[in-house]
Amino acid sequence: GAGVSQSPSNKVTEKGKDVELRCDPISGHTALYWYRQSLGQGLEFLIYFQGNSAPDKSGLPSDRFSAERTGGSVSTLTIQRTQQEDSAVYLCASSLLAGGPISYNEQFFGPGTRLTVL
Amino acid sequence: QQQVKQSPQSLIVQKGGISIINCAYENTAFDYFPWYQQFPGKGPALLIAIRPDVSEKKEGRFTISFNKSAKQFSLHIMDSQPGDSATYFCAASNSGGSNYKLTFGKGTLLTVNP
C-alpha cells in the first residue's frame, strides 16, 4: 500500500499561532515516531508511540509541543504559541514494531511538513 | 552532547569514484546502525543497516564497515553515480531502550560529478 503520508506539506504561520501537523503511518505499523529536521542539522527525535500510548516523549522541546495518536493509526503533532525557532521540517516515521528482528524495526519516513513561523 | 558525529559535512566525488562517509558514536549501548539517504523535498529512506555482531555488510554498491572498539562506522559507496547525489545520514539506536528511536548524525551532502 501507500507509504507514510503527512499533511500539510507546507505550513506558514504567524508567531503565537497554534499549528497541527498530521501523520498517516503505513497500515499495520504499530510504532510511530516524530522527528524534527532543522536547517543544517540532523534529525532530532521528538516522540515515540507504540499503539496509542507514548512511552517516550523525551525529545519534545517544550510544553508547547504535544502529540497524540488515535486508533493506533493517525497521529497529530500540535505546537502551541509557535515561535520562530520552531521553523523546521517535521518528519514522521513508522515501523512494523519497535524491537524484535532487525527487519521489523526499519523506520519508513514520510515526506515531512515544512513549518515556517514568521 | 552530540552522540553521533558525522564527517565530512560535504563531499564531492567524480563518477565512478568511491565515496566514504564516517561516523563515530559515544553511547556504548547503541546496537543498531542504519544509514539513510535523503533527496531534496523527500523524507529519508533506509539504505543499509548493521548490527555490531558483524564488522562489514555489503548491499550492491553500498558497504558499511563497523569498528566496535573504536566506536566508529562508515559508509562506502563504490562506483559512485550522479544519481547517488543526496544527503546521507548515519544513525544509531539502542534496542535495549525498546523503542528504537534513532539518534542521527548531522548529515553529509554528497555530490557526484558526471
Interface residues (C-beta under 8 A of the other chain):
Chain A: V4 A31 Y33 Y35 G40 Q41 G42 L43 E44 F45 Y48 Q50 P55 D56 G59 L91 A93 S95 A98 G99 I102 N105 E106 Q107 F108 F109 G110 P111 G112
Chain B: V4 Q6 Y32 P34 Y36 G41 K42 G43 P44 A45 L46 A49 R51 F89 A91 S95 S98 N99 Y100 K101 L102 T103 F104 G105 K106 G107
